[in-house]
Amino acid sequence: MTGGIRFAGAWGGISQIEQARMAKDDAHPLTYRVYFAAMGRANRIGHAEFAEGELRHLLRRPDGTLRSESSISNAIREAKGKRLIHPDSGARCLVLPSHHFQKAGKGSAVCDAHGIRWA
């Protein structure tokens, strides 16, 4: 991304720390927790990378047990269907649409999961 942030219309900021906290909060539906995880971890190109199995740990149940891979996949699919995350998203990298999230300043512009390296 070059040239800074380019939103159409009015826009505001979010706290990525708060979004990451909300991703862990089982009071929210799992689909939205996926979205919060993406928002909390997204880098300058809107990619939120996770290590193998990390998203399952982040989105575990209140008793600490891990959700099945299929329940995580279903939540990712639902988040895609609601246009909360980009269709290229998966458990290793949740991608936010550029019309939805942009970030300037500190942070990487790399995504190993998708093989992207911005200067």
Secondary structure, 3 states (H helix, E strand, C coil): CCCCCCCCCCCCCCCHHHHHHHHCCCCCCHHHHHHHHHHHHCCCCCEEECCCCHHHHHCCCCCCCCCCHHHHHHHHHHHHHCCCCCCCCECCEEECCCCCCCCCCCCCCEECCCCEECC
